[in-house]
Amino acid sequence: MEQRTLFPIERLSITKASVSSPQGYKGFASLHKYWGKKPAECLAYLIEQLTQEGEIVIDPFLGYGTIAREALIRKRRFIGIDINPISVELTKNLITPPSYDELFVAFALMEREVKPKIDESYQLADGRVATHFLWNNSQLESVWVKTSTARKREELKPTDHDLEKSEKYQNYSSQQMRSLRFFRNSRINASPNLKSEDLFTGRALRNIDLLLEHIHAQPHCVQRAMLLTLTAASGQMSKMVFAVSERGKNGGNKSDKAMSVGSWVIGFWRPKRHFEINVWNCFFIRAKKLLKALREAPLLTRFTDSADPMDVVNSFADVSLINDDCREVLSRLPEKSVSLLLTDPPHSDRIPYLELSEFWNAILGFKPFFEKEIVVSNALERGKGRTTYTKEMYDFFLEAIRVLSNWGIMVIIFNACDHQSWENLRAVSENSSEVVFRGCFPMSYSAKSVVQDNRAGSLKHDYVLIYQKTGEQRGTDDSWRKLEAIHGWSTLFPKSKD
């Protein structure tokens, strides 16, 4: 059990208006391209209205960790669970980041010791260091360098020297990353034989290894933040960065239009025409972003964490974060021990988070429990179809309802494109004498999601579904009135479009 610190940022009350019109992701919320982020304003408002200081909030599907941060800021005790290792690591970094001074010194040391080695691998014959290489399959088409003003680029024709530099590393295999484990899933362009050498050039893998070797030798207080900085940058270090012309993404057809650099978003598509980007530059952009967030953060407050969630239940700790199957963890908690269960669970057949996070977890050195994930996956060999998903979500809800106190609230953030998924959620209250459905409202976003589900029947926003445990009534009329005043509030259950 350790004493930790946390940024008490938005201790001021969140207004109803901010729930309907959230700000964009900034600061710590913008540091990593994890896909399950939800607007903090809505989460904070629900915590404020539905719990009191000192009560327990639990999130069985942590995702990016925003609920953990908002709960601890508001002096609630918190238990967080996720089957995805990087999710737990992101949450830990969100609530226990290193100090600005510690991380600044660590990044400065890395710049002195590692950057020259990485730069050497991108060095041109005239001594300049390339920033980008434009490839068309295995043919190098262009080499980019910064001009003296650093605001413009100079595009050069490849030389024999450039080709020799690249060929030097073409058979390199990572010594620091574990082997990848993928399944045959056409939805994310993955297959069992997909290797790190397919996603990254040999030069990029060698330079990632240099970063990892250095990070693993650093003090524990900065290691997690530095590793997550690397995972945040790793997509742009890969072969999955499209070359974009004025006509859009250029998947292999040569264009005379000026090229710009795309941004890796999701999935494992490797376009024929793609960029290889200087690994140090990718890493350092993210490092500067993290340092900026730390520098702008206000004073710290203290809290205690523990690996055992029972320490939170017994008031020996303020927070416990667990990488495991939430059903197993919930089954170990006493009944009626949680005031608020607030979570964004797997949305049926939408996003296979654990499969998508595989190369991040490989960089971190974690091996996920794929067999325990609750998900609908297109990877048939996993046996994670709709029937299995429905049963596993049913088991989850049984445990979730059991741990809720008599006045406890369960908030489910959900979206799905199929009718049956919504009917399963409707049945949570209709088939149970222990919970009632109180109402719902649409969750507003500050920007469109990069993984917005555009399939037929899908809703264009998530719904916040609110259930309450039967028994002793809890929650002031004022709290419920504030929820009912949110734009779009309804006591009717949402319907899919199919």
Number of C-alpha atoms within 10 A of each C-alpha: 13 10 11 16 18 18 21 20 15 14 12 8 12 19 14 16 13 16 22 19 16 18 14 13 16 10 16 20 19 14 20 18 16 19 17 18 20 23 22 22 23 24 23 23 19 21 21 18 18 21 21 14 13 16 19 25 28 29 23 25 21 30 29 25 27 22 28 27 24 25 26 23 20 21 17 24 27 29 31 25 26 23 25 27 24 25 24 23 21 24 21 19 17 21 23 19 22 21 15 17 11 12 21 19 12 17 19 11 14 17 15 10 14 18 18 12 14 23 20 14 20 23 17 18 12 7 10 14 18 22 21 21 22 22 21 18 14 8 12 20 15 18 23 18 19 16 12 9 7 9 7 10 15 13 17 13 10 17 13 8 13 20 12 11 17 17 13 12 16 16 11 15 18 18 14 19 20 16 17 17 19 17 19 18 17 12 13 18 13 20 15 11 12 17 16 20 17 14 19 22 21 21 24 28 25 22 23 25 18 20 23 20 14 16 21 15 9 15 11 11 14 21 19 22 23 25 19 22 22 27 24 20 24 20 23 25 28 24 26 26 23 28 25 21 17 12 10 12 19 19 15 15 9 10 12 7 10 10 17 14 18 18 13 19 15 17 17 22 15 18 19 19 25 26 28 25 22 22 27 23 18 19 21 17 12 20 22 14 17 23 20 14 16 20 14 10 16 12 10 12 13 12 19 18 23 19 16 16 25 16 18 21 21 10 15 14 22 26 30 24 25 22 20 19 20 23 20 12 19 22 15 12 16 14 16 16 18 27 26 25 24 25 22 21 20 23 20 24 18 18 20 22 19 21 21 18 20 21 25 22 23 20 21 21 14 16 15 21 14 14 11 15 22 26 26 23 25 18 20 12 10 13 15 19 17 16 10 14 22 19 12 18 18 16 12 21 16 16 19 21 25 20 23 26 21 22 19 28 28 26 23 19 20 22 25 25 23 19 14 15 19 19 15 15 20 16 12 19 17 14 11 12 10 17 22 18 22 18 19 24 24 21 23 21 22 13 11 10 13 9 12 12 17 10 11 11 15 19 21 17 17 20 21 23 23 21 21 24 24 18 12 9 11 17 14 10 9 10 14 13 11 14 20 17 13 19 16 12 14 16 13 11 16 20 15 17 12 10
